[in-house]
Structures are given as C-alpha cells and as structure tokens.
Amino acid sequence: MLRWSDVIAGEARNEELRREAAHEQWVRSVITETTQRPRFYHSIAFRLGGWLTSTGQRIQQRYSTLGEPTFTSKIGSNQGAC
C-alpha cells in the first residue's frame, strides 16, 4: 500500500524530470540554431573545391608530357574510377 510520503516523493521526482526535459529541449534548440548557420560557407567551399579540381585538371592536361596519365577526379564526373 502506498503511503502519502511515497506519493509526494513521486510527484517531486516527476517535476524534476519535467524540468530536466525542458532544459534538454532548450539545449537542443540552442545547439541546432548554432550548427545550421555555416551552410553558407559549406556551399562556397564545395564550389571552390570543384573549381580548383577542374582548373587543376586543365593545367595538368595542358602541361603534362605525352604518354603520362593525367589525374581524373570522382567529383563532378560519372566515370567512377580515379
């Protein structure tokens, strides 16, 4: 049989769990806000990497000696092999 002190302790524990859950939800919202911002820089870095790869390939094809294999990248190509 439950005693009144057990009921009070259970309510106190439930209130503590609610506060912890609210705090965790707040922490997740703050982390999500700060981690979603750098997508702008990600897109710029992705485009810069593609440009550097294509420019490097053109330079290598232009100045490589005959018979020497040139570098090919998987980025932006559908060949599937390096």
N, C-alpha and C positions, 0 to 999 in steps of 0.2 A: 504494500500500500504506500502511496506517495504521501510524503509529509509536506507541509507548507514550505519549509525551507528548501526542499528539492524543487518545487515549482518556482520559487524566487530565484534560485541558482540557475535554473534552465532559462528563465526569461532574461537574466543578466547575460548569460552566455549567448543567447540569440541576438541580443542587442549588440554585443561585442562583435559577433560575426557580421552583422549588418554594417557596422562601422568599418570593419576591415574590407568588406566587399566594396563599399562606396569609395574607400581610399584606393584600392586596387584599380577600380574603374577610372578614377581620376588620373592615376599614374599612367595607365594605358593610353588615355586620351592625350596626355601631355607628350608621351613618347611618340605617338602616332603623328601628332602635329609637327614635331621636330624632324621626324625621319622622312616625311613626304616632301619636304621643301627642295632638296637637292636634285630633283628630277630634271630641272632646267640644265644643270651642269652635266648630268648624265647624257642628255641628248647632244649637247655640244661636244662632249668628249667622244661620243660614238661617231659623230660626223667627222671630227678631226682625225680619229683613228682610220676611218675609211679613206679620207683624203690622203693621209700620209701613206697608207698602203698602196693606193693606186698610183700616187706620184713616185713612190719607191720602185714599183714595178716598171713604170715607164722609163725611169732613169736607168734601171738595171738592163732593160731591153735595149736601150739606146747605146750604152757604153760597154755592154758585155762582148766578149770575144766570140767568134763563130764556134759553134760546137759546145759551148759551155751552157749547161742548163740554167734557165732563169727561174727565179723564185716565183711560185704562184701561191696565193693565199686562199683559204677557205672563206674568208669574209667577202661577201658580195658575189661569190661565184657559185655555180651549181655543179662544179666538177667533182667535188667530194674527196679529192686527194691532193696532197701537197706535192 
